[in-house]
């Protein structure tokens, strides 16, 4: 069992956080809207694993990403953005598919995206990725790569290698039927995957899409029953509930100002992972994750100029 007051003991490895999955462009509306009636959209760097890799680096830990982008201008934009922020791009492959994109309306609640996918799910497992997994402390992925055959096979191999090498596995169960391979039971697949990872962070919407509507407390218990070791259930402005299977802890939201919710979950993961790497106890690392998320909410876009995790700790008096 994961004790809230313990710290994770990591081996001395080169990569603190290795994220695997979608690297894409977020097209975010200039105005608030819930029905895509906006005329103007602005291009932003995006993709949950890419956001986390960028944030972790800004917060003060070492991160890298394995992903697949197109041989096009948008792919160039994303790769150059990573390089400009000192992220290793050795594991970024260029494929003969268009770079993936998500259309999002700026929102103060949960964004409602439209997905345009191409290159991101054509990520193949390579000997280089295998070596990177072996040399990582934490790996992270979301539902995007497991939603299609090629990248799903890659993640399955990554999980096997991570478990052999004592690597902590974080999984964002952000299931969307729209992104999933047709005739493949995504919900059942996710349920079977839960026992193979260490940390899951479903939002209330994620849990409802996987299990059907229920109370957050009951949803957490369902994840625990499936074998999750640590469940972080985020509840938007209502904060979060975290369970290790034995105890549940509630966290209030630290957000004082909400300009754009895009990437708020990624910001949490980033702060949480960085704090774990820095040796903070799990409960403190959770608080720091929520603090980083609150900081991000004050700005538009998934990736913002974050201070170090130590500065975040001081800003939010943690």
N, C-alpha and C positions, 0 to 999 in steps of 0.2 A: 504493500500500500504506500502511496505517496503521502508523506506527512507534510502538512502546510508549513511547519516551522523548520523543516530540513532544507538543506541546499543540495543541488545536484553536484555530484563529484564527476568531473569530466577528465578524460585522459588528455594528455598533451598532444593535440592535433592541430593541423594548420588552419582548417576552416571552422570558424565558430558556427555559422549558420549557412547551410546549403539549401537554397530553395529551388524547386523543380516544377516547371509548368509554364503557364501563359505569360508571354511578354507581348503587350499589345498597346494600341492607341485608344485612349479615352477621349471621345468627342463630347464635351460637356457644354450644355447650353449656357448662354450668357445670362438668361433670365430664369426665374423659378417657374416651373410648370409641372403638372402631373400628367399631361396628355400629349406631349410632344408637339405643341403648337408654336414653339419658339422657332425663330428664323435663323438665329446666329449661334453657332457652336464653335468652341475653341479646342484646339488639339492639345492633349496632355499625354505625357508618359504614363503608362498604366500596365495593368496585369498584376493580380494579387501577389504572386511570388516575387515579381520584379519590384513592386512597391516595398515589400518587406526587406529584400536585399538592399535596396537603396536606403531605407530608413535605418536599418541595423548599422550600416556603415556610418551614417551621420551621427548615430547615438554613441558610437565608439567601439563597436565590435567588428570582427572580420567576416565578411559575407561574400557569397558568389551565387550565381544562378545558372541553371541549365535550361535552355529554352530554344524555340525554333521560330524564326522570322522569315519573311519573304525577301526575295532579291529585288527589292523595290525601294522607293524613296522613304516610305514609312519605316521599313526595316532599318534603313540607314539612320533615320532620326532616332530610333530606339537604341541602336547599338552605340551611336555617338553619345547619347545621353548617359548611358552606362559608363562609357570610357571617360567622359568628362567628370564623372563622380567617383573615379578610381575603382570601379567594379571590374573584376576580371571577366573578360568576355570569351575565354577559351572554350566555354561549354555552350556557346550560342551557335546554332547551326543555321545556315541559309538554305532555304528550300524553294522549289518551283511552285509555290502557292502564294497568294497574296497575304501580306501581313494582316493579322486579325485586328478587329476593331470593335469597340462597344460604343453605342450612342446612349448618352445618359443625360437626363434633365437635372439641372442643379436642384437639390432638395434639402429640406430641413428634417425630413423623416427618412424612410428607407428608399434609396434610389430605385427606379424601375428601368432597367437597361434593355436595350435591343442589341442582340449579338450578331456580329458578322465575322464568322470564323473561317480560317484557311490554314495558315502556316502553323498555328500554335499546337495543334494536335498531331502534327507530323514529327514529333520529337522521338528519336530513336535512341535506344540504349547503346552506349559505346564503352570501350575499355577505359576511356578517359573519365567518363561519368562514374564508372565502378570504383576507380581509384579515388576520385573525389569523395564519394560516399564513405569509403574506408577511412579517409582522413578528415571526416567531419564530426563535430560534436552533436549538432542538431540538424535534422533534415525536415523540410516542410513542403507540403503540397496541398492543393485544393481539389475540388471536384472536376475542375476543367480538364486536366490531363487524363483522369480516369474515365471520362465520359465518352472517349472514342478509342478504337481498338489499338492503334499504334502507340500512342502515348500511355494508354492503360497498361500495355505490356511492359513499357519502360518503368512505370511506377511499381509494378509488381516485382520486377527484378531489383529495383532500388530497395524496396522493403525487405526482401530476403537478405540482401547484402548488409543493410543497416542493422538488422536484428542479429546477424552473425558477428557484427563488430561493435555491439553495445552502443549504437547511436540512438539518441532520443528522436522519436518520430512525432511530429505535429501534423495534424490533419484538420483542414477547414472543410466541414461537410456542407458546403454552400450549393446544395442541389438545385438545379433548374431543369425542368423537363425539356425546355427549348434547346439546351446545349447537348442533350444526351443522344447517343447513337440509337437510331430507330430499331425496334425489336429487341432491345437489350434492357433488362430489368435493372435500371439504375438504383432504385430504392433498395432492392434486395441485395445488390452488390455492395452498397454502402454499409448496410447492416452487417454483412459478413466481414467487412474490412475493419470495423471498429475495434475488434479484439487484437488486431495486428499492429495498432498504433498506441502511443502513450498518452497523447493529449489531443482532445477535440474541443473546438470552440464553435458550437452552433449558435446562431441567433435564434430568436423566437420564431421567425419566419422559416428558417432552415428546418428547425425541428418539426414545425407544422407540415412542411412539405414532405418530410420523410415519414412521420408517424400519424399524420392527421392532427387536427386541433385538440389540444389538451392544455392543462395547466403547466407552467414552467417546471414546477416541482416534479410532476409526473413524467414530463419529457426527459428531465435529467436522469430519473430512475431508469428509464428505458435505455438510455445510452450506457449507464452503468451495468445494467443486466446483460447488455451485448458484449461487455468486456472492457469498456473504457476505463482507464486508470485515473484520469483527471478530466472532468467535464466543466467547461466554462460556458455557461449559458448567458449570453448578453441580451439585455432587455431594453436597449435604446436609452431613452431618458430616465428609465426606471432603474438603471444600474445593471447589476449582474448577480447571478448565483453560481457558486463554484462548489463542486462536490468531488471528493476523493473516494467515494463509495462508502465511507463510514460517517463523514461529517459534511455538512453544507455550511458555507459562509456566504453572506450577502455583502455586496459592495454597492455603495451609492455612486451615482454618476458624478464625476468631477467637472463636467462641462459647464462653463459659465456663459459661453457664447457659441452659438451654432450658426456658421455661415454655409458650410457644405459638408454633408455626411459621407461623400465619396472617399473611400479609403480609410474610414475610421476603424474598421475591424483590422485592417492591415497594420495600422499604427499601433493598435493594442498588441498584436502578435510581436511586432518589432520591439516594443518596450519590454514586454515580458521576456522574450528570448534574450535580449541584451542584458537584462538584469540577472537572469539565470547564469549567463556566461560570466558575468562580473562577480558571481558568488553570493548574491542576495538570497535570503530564504524565500521559499516559494510564495508565501503570503505577501511579502514585500514586493517580490517580482510582479505579482498580480496587480498590486496597487500602482506600481510604476507603469505597467502596461496600460491601465486605465488613465493614468495621467498623460501619457504620450498621446493616447486617443483624444483626450480632452483638448490637448494643445493643438492637434491637427484640425479639429472641428472648427477652429477660428479662421481657417483659410480655405480657399477654393483649390480643388485638385487633390489627387490621392497622395502625392508626394510633396511635402513642403520642407522648408529649411528648419530642421529640428536642431535644438541644442543637444549637448551631450546628456547621457542618462543621469549623470551626477547633477547637472544643472536642472533637469526636470525634477529631480528629487528635491532640490532646494525650492524651486518655484512652487511646488505643490505641498511643501512641508511634510514629506513622507519620511 
